[in-house]
Amino acid sequence: MTHHDKVVIQGIKEDGSKLRPSDWIERISSTLASFGHDQRLQYSTSVKPCMIEGQKCLVVARCLEETHPDVYQFVMAFATSNNLKIQADRRQGERALPCPVPTTEG
């Protein structure tokens, strides 16, 4: 998977203003999160909050469109309707958000 397989949605609108409420990224991220054995919240491998260059962002793996199409459409419609800045995730290596490889049983 390449870094173009993920998008970054910034908490900044196209006009430069911040989206309110300021915790919208955590709210969206938590919809696909679950609690682990240690009773701590674990974010999905497809949608995560992230700080990039000091800016709070939501990183979305494009594979979410296949694994959870309704969630992907909701997130992208939310970002578009709120005029949020959306760009390709250019981070690489360990900093990049992985997308789980689908397994086939046979």
PDB file as gemmi writes it, atoms N, CA and C in Angstrom:
CRYST1    1.000    1.000    1.000  90.00  90.00  90.00 P 1                      
ATOM      1  N   MET A   1       0.845  -1.178   0.000  1.00  0.00           N  
ATOM      2  CA  MET A   1       0.000   0.000   0.000  1.00  0.00           C  
ATOM      3  C   MET A   1       0.887   1.236   0.000  1.00  0.00           C  
ATOM      4  N   THR A   2       0.553   2.189  -0.801  1.00  0.00           N  
ATOM      5  CA  THR A   2       1.333   3.413  -0.885  1.00  0.00           C  
ATOM      6  C   THR A   2       0.739   4.478   0.026  1.00  0.00           C  
ATOM      7  N   HIS A   3       1.492   5.549   0.229  1.00  0.00           N  
ATOM      8  CA  HIS A   3       1.009   6.629   1.086  1.00  0.00           C  
ATOM      9  C   HIS A   3      -0.186   7.351   0.472  1.00  0.00           C  
ATOM     10  N   HIS A   4      -0.446   7.150  -0.836  1.00  0.00           N  
ATOM     11  CA  HIS A   4      -1.607   7.779  -1.461  1.00  0.00           C  
ATOM     12  C   HIS A   4      -2.895   7.037  -1.136  1.00  0.00           C  
ATOM     13  N   ASP A   5      -2.770   5.936  -0.407  1.00  0.00           N  
ATOM     14  CA  ASP A   5      -3.941   5.149  -0.049  1.00  0.00           C  
ATOM     15  C   ASP A   5      -4.595   5.677   1.223  1.00  0.00           C  
ATOM     16  N   LYS A   6      -4.129   6.802   1.689  1.00  0.00           N  
ATOM     17  CA  LYS A   6      -4.684   7.420   2.884  1.00  0.00           C  
ATOM     18  C   LYS A   6      -4.901   8.907   2.629  1.00  0.00           C  
ATOM     19  N   VAL A   7      -5.887   9.458   3.297  1.00  0.00           N  
ATOM     20  CA  VAL A   7      -6.112  10.894   3.203  1.00  0.00           C  
ATOM     21  C   VAL A   7      -6.011  11.493   4.597  1.00  0.00           C  
ATOM     22  N   VAL A   8      -5.616  12.743   4.630  1.00  0.00           N  
ATOM     23  CA  VAL A   8      -5.532  13.501   5.877  1.00  0.00           C  
ATOM     24  C   VAL A   8      -6.590  14.594   5.803  1.00  0.00           C  
ATOM     25  N   ILE A   9      -7.446  14.611   6.806  1.00  0.00           N  
ATOM     26  CA  ILE A   9      -8.460  15.660   6.915  1.00  0.00           C  
ATOM     27  C   ILE A   9      -8.032  16.555   8.063  1.00  0.00           C  
ATOM     28  N   GLN A  10      -7.730  17.782   7.730  1.00  0.00           N  
ATOM     29  CA  GLN A  10      -7.273  18.732   8.745  1.00  0.00           C  
ATOM     30  C   GLN A  10      -8.461  19.329   9.491  1.00  0.00           C  
ATOM     31  N   GLY A  11      -8.200  19.792  10.695  1.00  0.00           N  
ATOM     32  CA  GLY A  11      -9.230  20.450  11.483  1.00  0.00           C  
ATOM     33  C   GLY A  11      -9.398  21.905  11.096  1.00  0.00           C  
ATOM     34  N   ILE A  12      -8.898  22.253   9.927  1.00  0.00           N  
ATOM     35  CA  ILE A  12      -8.936  23.626   9.422  1.00  0.00           C  
ATOM     36  C   ILE A  12      -9.807  23.667   8.169  1.00  0.00           C  
ATOM     37  N   LYS A  13     -10.680  24.659   8.107  1.00  0.00           N  
ATOM     38  CA  LYS A  13     -11.516  24.841   6.922  1.00  0.00           C  
ATOM     39  C   LYS A  13     -10.706  25.511   5.820  1.00  0.00           C  
ATOM     40  N   GLU A  14     -11.227  25.427   4.617  1.00  0.00           N  
ATOM     41  CA  GLU A  14     -10.569  26.050   3.467  1.00  0.00           C  
ATOM     42  C   GLU A  14     -10.354  27.548   3.672  1.00  0.00           C  
ATOM     43  N   ASP A  15     -11.227  28.200   4.463  1.00  0.00           N  
ATOM     44  CA  ASP A  15     -11.080  29.640   4.709  1.00  0.00           C  
ATOM     45  C   ASP A  15     -10.106  29.954   5.842  1.00  0.00           C  
ATOM     46  N   GLY A  16      -9.479  28.896   6.425  1.00  0.00           N  
ATOM     47  CA  GLY A  16      -8.490  29.084   7.483  1.00  0.00           C  
ATOM     48  C   GLY A  16      -9.039  29.015   8.897  1.00  0.00           C  
ATOM     49  N   SER A  17     -10.360  28.981   9.057  1.00  0.00           N  
ATOM     50  CA  SER A  17     -10.932  28.898  10.403  1.00  0.00           C  
ATOM     51  C   SER A  17     -10.955  27.452  10.890  1.00  0.00           C  
ATOM     52  N   LYS A  18     -11.022  27.280  12.208  1.00  0.00           N  
ATOM     53  CA  LYS A  18     -11.070  25.944  12.794  1.00  0.00           C  
ATOM     54  C   LYS A  18     -12.512  25.483  12.914  1.00  0.00           C  
ATOM     55  N   LEU A  19     -12.706  24.171  12.717  1.00  0.00           N  
ATOM     56  CA  LEU A  19     -14.036  23.594  12.863  1.00  0.00           C  
ATOM     57  C   LEU A  19     -14.344  23.414  14.344  1.00  0.00           C  
ATOM     58  N   ARG A  20     -15.528  23.783  14.739  1.00  0.00           N  
ATOM     59  CA  ARG A  20     -16.012  23.594  16.104  1.00  0.00           C  
ATOM     60  C   ARG A  20     -17.149  22.598  16.094  1.00  0.00           C  
ATOM     61  N   PRO A  21     -17.316  21.739  17.054  1.00  0.00           N  
ATOM     62  CA  PRO A  21     -16.498  21.649  18.255  1.00  0.00           C  
ATOM     63  C   PRO A  21     -15.109  21.098  17.933  1.00  0.00           C  
ATOM     64  N   SER A  22     -14.150  21.471  18.743  1.00  0.00           N  
ATOM     65  CA  SER A  22     -12.762  21.120  18.464  1.00  0.00           C  
ATOM     66  C   SER A  22     -12.467  19.633  18.652  1.00  0.00           C  
ATOM     67  N   ASP A  23     -13.371  18.890  19.280  1.00  0.00           N  
ATOM     68  CA  ASP A  23     -13.118  17.459  19.491  1.00  0.00           C  
ATOM     69  C   ASP A  23     -13.757  16.577  18.429  1.00  0.00           C  
ATOM     70  N   TRP A  24     -14.108  17.128  17.270  1.00  0.00           N  
ATOM     71  CA  TRP A  24     -14.771  16.340  16.230  1.00  0.00           C  
ATOM     72  C   TRP A  24     -13.904  15.187  15.754  1.00  0.00           C  
ATOM     73  N   ILE A  25     -12.598  15.354  15.748  1.00  0.00           N  
ATOM     74  CA  ILE A  25     -11.697  14.288  15.296  1.00  0.00           C  
ATOM     75  C   ILE A  25     -11.769  13.095  16.246  1.00  0.00           C  
ATOM     76  N   GLU A  26     -11.737  13.348  17.541  1.00  0.00           N  
ATOM     77  CA  GLU A  26     -11.840  12.267  18.520  1.00  0.00           C  
ATOM     78  C   GLU A  26     -13.208  11.596  18.452  1.00  0.00           C  
ATOM     79  N   ARG A  27     -14.237  12.375  18.229  1.00  0.00           N  
ATOM     80  CA  ARG A  27     -15.583  11.806  18.131  1.00  0.00           C  
ATOM     81  C   ARG A  27     -15.689  10.841  16.956  1.00  0.00           C  
ATOM     82  N   ILE A  28     -15.197  11.257  15.799  1.00  0.00           N  
ATOM     83  CA  ILE A  28     -15.261  10.388  14.621  1.00  0.00           C  
ATOM     84  C   ILE A  28     -14.355   9.170  14.816  1.00  0.00           C  
ATOM     85  N   SER A  29     -13.150   9.368  15.319  1.00  0.00           N  
ATOM     86  CA  SER A  29     -12.214   8.260  15.532  1.00  0.00           C  
ATOM     87  C   SER A  29     -12.771   7.220  16.490  1.00  0.00           C  
ATOM     88  N   SER A  30     -13.478   7.671  17.503  1.00  0.00           N  
ATOM     89  CA  SER A  30     -13.983   6.740  18.509  1.00  0.00           C  
ATOM     90  C   SER A  30     -15.133   5.876  18.001  1.00  0.00           C  
ATOM     91  N   THR A  31     -15.772   6.261  16.895  1.00  0.00           N  
ATOM     92  CA  THR A  31     -16.877   5.447  16.388  1.00  0.00           C  
ATOM     93  C   THR A  31     -16.404   4.079  15.909  1.00  0.00           C  
ATOM     94  N   LEU A  32     -15.154   3.976  15.475  1.00  0.00           N  
ATOM     95  CA  LEU A  32     -14.612   2.685  15.047  1.00  0.00           C  
ATOM     96  C   LEU A  32     -13.608   2.112  16.040  1.00  0.00           C  
ATOM     97  N   ALA A  33     -13.439   2.769  17.165  1.00  0.00           N  
ATOM     98  CA  ALA A  33     -12.489   2.306  18.178  1.00  0.00           C  
ATOM     99  C   ALA A  33     -13.136   1.226  19.046  1.00  0.00           C  
ATOM    100  N   SER A  34     -12.290   0.496  19.747  1.00  0.00           N  
ATOM    101  CA  SER A  34     -12.775  -0.518  20.682  1.00  0.00           C  
ATOM    102  C   SER A  34     -11.858  -0.519  21.896  1.00  0.00           C  
ATOM    103  N   PHE A  35     -12.312  -1.161  22.944  1.00  0.00           N  
ATOM    104  CA  PHE A  35     -11.490  -1.264  24.136  1.00  0.00           C  
ATOM    105  C   PHE A  35     -10.718  -2.568  24.090  1.00  0.00           C  
ATOM    106  N   GLY A  36      -9.421  -2.483  24.338  1.00  0.00           N  
ATOM    107  CA  GLY A  36      -8.556  -3.657  24.324  1.00  0.00           C  
ATOM    108  C   GLY A  36      -8.619  -4.405  25.632  1.00  0.00           C  
ATOM    109  N   HIS A  37      -7.802  -5.445  25.732  1.00  0.00           N  
ATOM    110  CA  HIS A  37      -7.750  -6.258  26.951  1.00  0.00           C  
ATOM    111  C   HIS A  37      -7.306  -5.440  28.155  1.00  0.00           C  
ATOM    112  N   ASP A  38      -6.557  -4.380  27.899  1.00  0.00           N  
ATOM    113  CA  ASP A  38      -6.079  -3.518  28.976  1.00  0.00           C  
ATOM    114  C   ASP A  38      -7.084  -2.423  29.327  1.00  0.00           C  
ATOM    115  N   GLN A  39      -8.298  -2.514  28.754  1.00  0.00           N  
ATOM    116  CA  GLN A  39      -9.378  -1.555  28.998  1.00  0.00           C  
ATOM    117  C   GLN A  39      -9.040  -0.147  28.527  1.00  0.00           C  
ATOM    118  N   ARG A  40      -8.113  -0.045  27.579  1.00  0.00           N  
ATOM    119  CA  ARG A  40      -7.762   1.240  26.984  1.00  0.00           C  
ATOM    120  C   ARG A  40      -8.343   1.307  25.586  1.00  0.00           C  
ATOM    121  N   LEU A  41      -8.727   2.500  25.186  1.00  0.00           N  
ATOM    122  CA  LEU A  41      -9.304   2.704  23.865  1.00  0.00           C  
ATOM    123  C   LEU A  41      -8.242   2.487  22.798  1.00  0.00           C  
ATOM    124  N   GLN A  42      -8.566   1.656  21.808  1.00  0.00           N  
ATOM    125  CA  GLN A  42      -7.655   1.391  20.705  1.00  0.00           C  
ATOM    126  C   GLN A  42      -8.343   1.829  19.417  1.00  0.00           C  
ATOM    127  N   TYR A  43      -7.723   2.774  18.721  1.00  0.00           N  
ATOM    128  CA  TYR A  43      -8.306   3.284  17.494  1.00  0.00           C  
ATOM    129  C   TYR A  43      -8.212   2.249  16.381  1.00  0.00           C  
ATOM    130  N   SER A  44      -9.127   2.325  15.468  1.00  0.00           N  
ATOM    131  CA  SER A  44      -9.139   1.467  14.286  1.00  0.00           C  
ATOM    132  C   SER A  44      -7.867   1.692  13.491  1.00  0.00           C  
ATOM    133  N   THR A  45      -7.446   0.680  12.741  1.00  0.00           N  
ATOM    134  CA  THR A  45      -6.281   0.855  11.875  1.00  0.00           C  
ATOM    135  C   THR A  45      -6.641   1.667  10.639  1.00  0.00           C  
ATOM    136  N   SER A  46      -7.933   1.973  10.457  1.00  0.00           N  
ATOM    137  CA  SER A  46      -8.373   2.700   9.263  1.00  0.00           C  
ATOM    138  C   SER A  46      -8.693   4.168   9.506  1.00  0.00           C  
ATOM    139  N   VAL A  47      -8.959   4.552  10.753  1.00  0.00           N  
ATOM    140  CA  VAL A  47      -9.311   5.936  11.083  1.00  0.00           C  
ATOM    141  C   VAL A  47      -8.645   6.286  12.408  1.00  0.00           C  
ATOM    142  N   LYS A  48      -7.752   7.283  12.375  1.00  0.00           N  
ATOM    143  CA  LYS A  48      -7.024   7.650  13.589  1.00  0.00           C  
ATOM    144  C   LYS A  48      -6.837   9.157  13.687  1.00  0.00           C  
ATOM    145  N   PRO A  49      -6.894   9.665  14.910  1.00  0.00           N  
ATOM    146  CA  PRO A  49      -6.501  11.063  15.108  1.00  0.00           C  
ATOM    147  C   PRO A  49      -4.977  11.133  15.043  1.00  0.00           C  
ATOM    148  N   CYS A  50      -4.475  12.280  14.652  1.00  0.00           N  
ATOM    149  CA  CYS A  50      -3.036  12.416  14.485  1.00  0.00           C  
ATOM    150  C   CYS A  50      -2.648  13.894  14.552  1.00  0.00           C  
ATOM    151  N   MET A  51      -1.447  14.154  15.027  1.00  0.00           N  
ATOM    152  CA  MET A  51      -0.894  15.503  14.967  1.00  0.00           C  
ATOM    153  C   MET A  51       0.131  15.521  13.833  1.00  0.00           C  
ATOM    154  N   ILE A  52      -0.074  16.391  12.868  1.00  0.00           N  
ATOM    155  CA  ILE A  52       0.853  16.531  11.755  1.00  0.00           C  
ATOM    156  C   ILE A  52       1.254  18.000  11.678  1.00  0.00           C  
ATOM    157  N   GLU A  53       2.550  18.239  11.868  1.00  0.00           N  
ATOM    158  CA  GLU A  53       3.089  19.593  11.857  1.00  0.00           C  
ATOM    159  C   GLU A  53       2.319  20.505  12.809  1.00  0.00           C  
ATOM    160  N   GLY A  54       2.021  19.983  14.010  1.00  0.00           N  
ATOM    161  CA  GLY A  54       1.349  20.759  15.035  1.00  0.00           C  
ATOM    162  C   GLY A  54      -0.142  20.953  14.837  1.00  0.00           C  
ATOM    163  N   GLN A  55      -0.695  20.323  13.819  1.00  0.00           N  
ATOM    164  CA  GLN A  55      -2.112  20.469  13.484  1.00  0.00           C  
ATOM    165  C   GLN A  55      -2.850  19.156  13.768  1.00  0.00           C  
ATOM    166  N   LYS A  56      -3.976  19.253  14.484  1.00  0.00           N  
ATOM    167  CA  LYS A  56      -4.787  18.078  14.751  1.00  0.00           C  
ATOM    168  C   LYS A  56      -5.484  17.662  13.458  1.00  0.00           C  
ATOM    169  N   CYS A  57      -5.351  16.368  13.106  1.00  0.00           N  
ATOM    170  CA  CYS A  57      -5.893  15.854  11.848  1.00  0.00           C  
ATOM    171  C   CYS A  57      -6.558  14.499  12.064  1.00  0.00           C  
ATOM    172  N   LEU A  58      -7.333  14.103  11.085  1.00  0.00           N  
ATOM    173  CA  LEU A  58      -7.921  12.777  11.038  1.00  0.00           C  
ATOM    174  C   LEU A  58      -7.329  12.081   9.825  1.00  0.00           C  
ATOM    175  N   VAL A  59      -6.695  10.919  10.034  1.00  0.00           N  
ATOM    176  CA  VAL A  59      -6.110  10.162   8.935  1.00  0.00           C  
ATOM    177  C   VAL A  59      -7.053   9.005   8.633  1.00  0.00           C  
ATOM    178  N   VAL A  60      -7.433   8.897   7.365  1.00  0.00           N  
ATOM    179  CA  VAL A  60      -8.399   7.891   6.933  1.00  0.00           C  
ATOM    180  C   VAL A  60      -7.763   7.036   5.841  1.00  0.00           C  
ATOM    181  N   ALA A  61      -7.717   5.730   6.073  1.00  0.00           N  
ATOM    182  CA  ALA A  61      -7.213   4.806   5.056  1.00  0.00           C  
ATOM    183  C   ALA A  61      -8.311   4.614   4.016  1.00  0.00           C  
ATOM    184  N   ARG A  62      -7.932   4.693   2.744  1.00  0.00           N  
ATOM    185  CA  ARG A  62      -8.934   4.555   1.682  1.00  0.00           C  
ATOM    186  C   ARG A  62      -9.570   3.175   1.647  1.00  0.00           C  
ATOM    187  N   CYS A  63      -8.921   2.171   2.230  1.00  0.00           N  
ATOM    188  CA  CYS A  63      -9.520   0.837   2.261  1.00  0.00           C  
ATOM    189  C   CYS A  63     -10.801   0.831   3.079  1.00  0.00           C  
ATOM    190  N   LEU A  64     -11.000   1.867   3.899  1.00  0.00           N  
ATOM    191  CA  LEU A  64     -12.244   1.990   4.659  1.00  0.00           C  
ATOM    192  C   LEU A  64     -13.441   2.040   3.721  1.00  0.00           C  
ATOM    193  N   GLU A  65     -13.213   2.544   2.512  1.00  0.00           N  
ATOM    194  CA  GLU A  65     -14.287   2.609   1.527  1.00  0.00           C  
ATOM    195  C   GLU A  65     -14.788   1.205   1.165  1.00  0.00           C  
ATOM    196  N   GLU A  66     -13.898   0.225   1.236  1.00  0.00           N  
ATOM    197  CA  GLU A  66     -14.288  -1.159   0.950  1.00  0.00           C  
ATOM    198  C   GLU A  66     -14.764  -1.890   2.201  1.00  0.00           C  
ATOM    199  N   THR A  67     -14.071  -1.682   3.319  1.00  0.00           N  
ATOM    200  CA  THR A  67     -14.403  -2.430   4.534  1.00  0.00           C  
ATOM    201  C   THR A  67     -15.631  -1.890   5.259  1.00  0.00           C  
ATOM    202  N   HIS A  68     -15.806  -0.573   5.254  1.00  0.00           N  
ATOM    203  CA  HIS A  68     -16.940   0.090   5.910  1.00  0.00           C  
ATOM    204  C   HIS A  68     -17.402   1.249   5.033  1.00  0.00           C  
ATOM    205  N   PRO A  69     -18.035   0.960   3.887  1.00  0.00           N  
ATOM    206  CA  PRO A  69     -18.383   2.023   2.938  1.00  0.00           C  
ATOM    207  C   PRO A  69     -19.271   3.113   3.529  1.00  0.00           C  
ATOM    208  N   ASP A  70     -20.190   2.757   4.409  1.00  0.00           N  
ATOM    209  CA  ASP A  70     -21.055   3.771   5.022  1.00  0.00           C  
ATOM    210  C   ASP A  70     -20.250   4.747   5.878  1.00  0.00           C  
ATOM    211  N   VAL A  71     -19.299   4.216   6.628  1.00  0.00           N  
ATOM    212  CA  VAL A  71     -18.464   5.067   7.489  1.00  0.00           C  
ATOM    213  C   VAL A  71     -17.584   5.963   6.622  1.00  0.00           C  
ATOM    214  N   TYR A  72     -16.984   5.392   5.579  1.00  0.00           N  
ATOM    215  CA  TYR A  72     -16.135   6.176   4.689  1.00  0.00           C  
ATOM    216  C   TYR A  72     -16.937   7.320   4.057  1.00  0.00           C  
ATOM    217  N   GLN A  73     -18.121   7.008   3.560  1.00  0.00           N  
ATOM    218  CA  GLN A  73     -18.959   8.031   2.943  1.00  0.00           C  
ATOM    219  C   GLN A  73     -19.353   9.105   3.956  1.00  0.00           C  
ATOM    220  N   PHE A  74     -19.665   8.694   5.190  1.00  0.00           N  
ATOM    221  CA  PHE A  74     -20.018   9.666   6.227  1.00  0.00           C  
ATOM    222  C   PHE A  74     -18.852  10.606   6.508  1.00  0.00           C  
ATOM    223  N   VAL A  75     -17.662  10.031   6.709  1.00  0.00           N  
ATOM    224  CA  VAL A  75     -16.488  10.843   7.044  1.00  0.00           C  
ATOM    225  C   VAL A  75     -16.166  11.818   5.917  1.00  0.00           C  
ATOM    226  N   MET A  76     -16.166  11.332   4.678  1.00  0.00           N  
ATOM    227  CA  MET A  76     -15.827  12.200   3.554  1.00  0.00           C  
ATOM    228  C   MET A  76     -16.912  13.254   3.317  1.00  0.00           C  
ATOM    229  N   ALA A  77     -18.175  12.892   3.487  1.00  0.00           N  
ATOM    230  CA  ALA A  77     -19.259  13.870   3.343  1.00  0.00           C  
ATOM    231  C   ALA A  77     -19.173  14.921   4.444  1.00  0.00           C  
ATOM    232  N   PHE A  78     -18.837  14.495   5.664  1.00  0.00           N  
ATOM    233  CA  PHE A  78     -18.673  15.421   6.786  1.00  0.00           C  
ATOM    234  C   PHE A  78     -17.568  16.429   6.465  1.00  0.00           C  
ATOM    235  N   ALA A  79     -16.431  15.920   5.986  1.00  0.00           N  
ATOM    236  CA  ALA A  79     -15.301  16.800   5.669  1.00  0.00           C  
ATOM    237  C   ALA A  79     -15.652  17.761   4.537  1.00  0.00           C  
ATOM    238  N   THR A  80     -16.298  17.255   3.521  1.00  0.00           N  
ATOM    239  CA  THR A  80     -16.664  18.090   2.372  1.00  0.00           C  
ATOM    240  C   THR A  80     -17.696  19.138   2.753  1.00  0.00           C  
ATOM    241  N   SER A  81     -18.733  18.727   3.488  1.00  0.00           N  
ATOM    242  CA  SER A  81     -19.798  19.674   3.840  1.00  0.00           C  
ATOM    243  C   SER A  81     -19.321  20.763   4.794  1.00  0.00           C  
ATOM    244  N   ASN A  82     -18.247  20.479   5.542  1.00  0.00           N  
ATOM    245  CA  ASN A  82     -17.692  21.469   6.457  1.00  0.00           C  
ATOM    246  C   ASN A  82     -16.497  22.207   5.857  1.00  0.00           C  
ATOM    247  N   ASN A  83     -16.264  21.997   4.558  1.00  0.00           N  
ATOM    248  CA  ASN A  83     -15.175  22.679   3.839  1.00  0.00           C  
ATOM    249  C   ASN A  83     -13.815  22.478   4.493  1.00  0.00           C  
ATOM    250  N   LEU A  84     -13.567  21.248   4.994  1.00  0.00           N  
ATOM    251  CA  LEU A  84     -12.289  20.958   5.628  1.00  0.00           C  
ATOM    252  C   LEU A  84     -11.234  20.663   4.575  1.00  0.00           C  
ATOM    253  N   LYS A  85      -9.991  20.961   4.904  1.00  0.00           N  
ATOM    254  CA  LYS A  85      -8.881  20.694   3.999  1.00  0.00           C  
ATOM    255  C   LYS A  85      -8.614  19.190   3.984  1.00  0.00           C  
ATOM    256  N   ILE A  86      -8.584  18.619   2.774  1.00  0.00           N  
ATOM    257  CA  ILE A  86      -8.337  17.196   2.586  1.00  0.00           C  
ATOM    258  C   ILE A  86      -7.160  17.056   1.638  1.00  0.00           C  
ATOM    259  N   GLN A  87      -6.200  16.193   2.002  1.00  0.00           N  
ATOM    260  CA  GLN A  87      -5.049  15.973   1.141  1.00  0.00           C  
ATOM    261  C   GLN A  87      -4.570  14.536   1.293  1.00  0.00           C  
ATOM    262  N   ALA A  88      -3.740  14.096   0.371  1.00  0.00           N  
ATOM    263  CA  ALA A  88      -3.151  12.766   0.455  1.00  0.00           C  
ATOM    264  C   ALA A  88      -2.184  12.724   1.633  1.00  0.00           C  
ATOM    265  N   ASP A  89      -2.109  11.580   2.293  1.00  0.00           N  
ATOM    266  CA  ASP A  89      -1.162  11.386   3.394  1.00  0.00           C  
ATOM    267  C   ASP A  89       0.210  11.128   2.785  1.00  0.00           C  
ATOM    268  N   ARG A  90       1.130  12.046   3.017  1.00  0.00           N  
ATOM    269  CA  ARG A  90       2.460  11.923   2.424  1.00  0.00           C  
ATOM    270  C   ARG A  90       3.488  11.346   3.399  1.00  0.00           C  
ATOM    271  N   ARG A  91       3.031  10.962   4.589  1.00  0.00           N  
ATOM    272  CA  ARG A  91       3.960  10.366   5.546  1.00  0.00           C  
ATOM    273  C   ARG A  91       4.345   8.964   5.069  1.00  0.00           C  
ATOM    274  N   GLN A  92       5.545   8.547   5.431  1.00  0.00           N  
ATOM    275  CA  GLN A  92       6.013   7.230   5.012  1.00  0.00           C  
ATOM    276  C   GLN A  92       6.599   6.483   6.193  1.00  0.00           C  
ATOM    277  N   GLY A  93       6.853   5.200   6.000  1.00  0.00           N  
ATOM    278  CA  GLY A  93       7.477   4.376   7.029  1.00  0.00           C  
ATOM    279  C   GLY A  93       6.546   4.151   8.212  1.00  0.00           C  
ATOM    280  N   GLU A  94       7.118   4.137   9.400  1.00  0.00           N  
ATOM    281  CA  GLU A  94       6.353   3.845  10.611  1.00  0.00           C  
ATOM    282  C   GLU A  94       5.303   4.907  10.912  1.00  0.00           C  
ATOM    283  N   ARG A  95       5.495   6.113  10.420  1.00  0.00           N  
ATOM    284  CA  ARG A  95       4.543   7.191  10.691  1.00  0.00           C  
ATOM    285  C   ARG A  95       3.283   7.072   9.849  1.00  0.00           C  
ATOM    286  N   ALA A  96       3.324   6.305   8.770  1.00  0.00           N  
ATOM    287  CA  ALA A  96       2.167   6.148   7.889  1.00  0.00           C  
ATOM    288  C   ALA A  96       1.140   5.228   8.531  1.00  0.00           C  
ATOM    289  N   LEU A  97      -0.113   5.471   8.242  1.00  0.00           N  
ATOM    290  CA  LEU A  97      -1.204   4.657   8.773  1.00  0.00           C  
ATOM    291  C   LEU A  97      -1.347   3.395   7.937  1.00  0.00           C  
ATOM    292  N   PRO A  98      -1.196   2.217   8.547  1.00  0.00           N  
ATOM    293  CA  PRO A  98      -1.333   0.990   7.775  1.00  0.00           C  
ATOM    294  C   PRO A  98      -2.789   0.674   7.489  1.00  0.00           C  
ATOM    295  N   CYS A  99      -3.010  -0.049   6.427  1.00  0.00           N  
ATOM    296  CA  CYS A  99      -4.348  -0.518   6.090  1.00  0.00           C  
ATOM    297  C   CYS A  99      -4.278  -2.030   6.138  1.00  0.00           C  
ATOM    298  N   PRO A 100      -5.163  -2.679   6.871  1.00  0.00           N  
ATOM    299  CA  PRO A 100      -5.075  -4.132   6.979  1.00  0.00           C  
ATOM    300  C   PRO A 100      -5.310  -4.792   5.618  1.00  0.00           C  
ATOM    301  N   VAL A 101      -4.528  -5.807   5.375  1.00  0.00           N  
ATOM    302  CA  VAL A 101      -4.660  -6.565   4.132  1.00  0.00           C  
ATOM    303  C   VAL A 101      -5.779  -7.570   4.333  1.00  0.00           C  
ATOM    304  N   PRO A 102      -6.783  -7.588   3.430  1.00  0.00           N  
ATOM    305  CA  PRO A 102      -7.870  -8.546   3.588  1.00  0.00           C  
ATOM    306  C   PRO A 102      -7.345  -9.970   3.468  1.00  0.00           C  
ATOM    307  N   THR A 103      -7.854 -10.826   4.303  1.00  0.00           N  
ATOM    308  CA  THR A 103      -7.457 -12.224   4.251  1.00  0.00           C  
ATOM    309  C   THR A 103      -8.551 -13.041   3.586  1.00  0.00           C  
ATOM    310  N   THR A 104      -8.121 -14.064   2.886  1.00  0.00           N  
ATOM    311  CA  THR A 104      -9.083 -14.965   2.272  1.00  0.00           C  
ATOM    312  C   THR A 104      -8.883 -16.340   2.865  1.00  0.00           C  
ATOM    313  N   GLU A 105      -9.967 -16.937   3.246  1.00  0.00           N  
ATOM    314  CA  GLU A 105      -9.894 -18.280   3.807  1.00  0.00           C  
ATOM    315  C   GLU A 105     -10.189 -19.269   2.714  1.00  0.00           C  
ATOM    316  N   GLY A 106      -9.458 -20.335   2.640  1.00  0.00           N  
ATOM    317  CA  GLY A 106      -9.742 -21.280   1.592  1.00  0.00           C  
ATOM    318  C   GLY A 106      -9.085 -22.524   1.849  1.00  0.00           C  
TER     319      GLY A 106                                                      
END                                                                             
